[in-house]
């Protein structure tokens, strides 16, 4: 309830700022603008408001009255930022793991606070609550914007479905007799494109690859600053070809070919803290 109240308060702050800025401009320019369907001129006011995705949470002690040394990270999210956990062995797990709320089209963030719908209402399509299993002291929580975690996605990394399956065969090969058996299963996907996959399997494959790739990139790092730098350095390397193309061809769109131009560019933020 506290998290949802905080989201509501953040939405109100955006509206308040928009009302203030719209009022100042209205007074200075002495103009009146109204939406066709809004006789109070609210459309003009909302046009001065921004909107944003939001991911926030709290670290709570576990064990109830008996302090057992464990913690739980409880978070709420609207939009497409994501939370991950790194345990003391370096394994990366996905906290905001939710197939129905997973968006691969970065033109649609899935939800946002700030005026989006009529009347200044927010877009809460994928507002969700999440929590971790028990965390231990020393575990690390990572909150990442899309332009960070998307650069660990197999398709954006230039991998085919087949190559991604071979990379994370440990995740789908449980119960198989041999490595050859899992390789044979992967062979069935040699000519399958990402857009041809059924959504649940696509989500599973992308998530497993992303977590494995993150663990490889930050392997051996201990400090939060070093982990952050490793994540952002990886994004810089992955998007190098795309940035070079844009610098040399300012009037052209980057070709839609992740093999030649991998990665995703955009606002890249990492927030990490240690339990």
Secondary structure, 3 states (H helix, E strand, C coil): CHHHHHHHHHHHHHHHHHHHHHHHHHHHHCCCCCECCECCCHHHHHCCCCCECEEEEEEEECCCCCCCCEEEEEEEEECCCEEEEECCCCCEEECCCCHHHCCCCCCCCCCEEEEEEHHHEEECCCCEEEECCCEECCCEEEEECHHHHHHHCCCCCCCCHHHHHHHCHHHHCCCCCCHHHHHHHHHCCCCCCHHHCCHHHHHHHHHHHHHHHHHHHCCCCCCHHHHHHHHHHHHHHHCHHHHHHHHHCCCCCCCCCCCCCCCCCCCCCEEEEEC
